[in-house]
Amino acid sequence: MIPESFNYAGVTLAIALVPAWLTWIARGRRDCQLTTHASTAQQGGLEEDV
């Protein structure tokens, strides 16, 4: 039996999240890398500049 009304919020959310997740996999992992820590010598040079 088909209900007379149906809340499409969950379906809409899933439709919005799937492309966002796929975009994160395709581009986000490549573009959003964690920065590497500077070496001790580089940190010392930066501290002198400040």
C-alpha positions, 0 to 999 in steps of 0.5 A: 500500500502506498502512503498518501504523503511521504517525507522526502527529507531523507531522500533529498539529504541522501541525494545531496550527500552522495555527490558531496562524498564523491567530490571529497573522494575525487578532489578533497583527498588530493587538495586538502593535505595536512601540512608537514612540520618544519624542521628545527632549523626552519623553525628557528629561522621563523622565530628570528623573523618574528 
